[in-house]
Amino acid sequence: MHAHLTVAVKQPPKTPLRVKDVATALDVNVQTVYVLVRQGDLASYRVGAGRGTIRISRAAFDQYVAERGIPTGDLAVAS
């Protein structure tokens, strides 16, 4: 039986996700998300000056979970 996540991310549905949002949704450490981004498993982009911050589009997140068969109903981030 799968446990359902009840943590709600307070962002409008079309807002790009932050690394910590993806980590919360997948119930993993933020470092795991950084590894997924670095390996190219999870598409991302940077915003801001200098190194900026990493953002993950909703489409990239949806593709990642779909390719791995993760049921979106079990995630804290609504598509």
ABEGO torsion letter per residue (X at the ends): XBBBBABBBBBBAABBBBAAAAAAAAGBBAAAAAAAAAAGABBBBBBEBEAEBBBBBAAAAAAAAAAAGBBAAABABBX
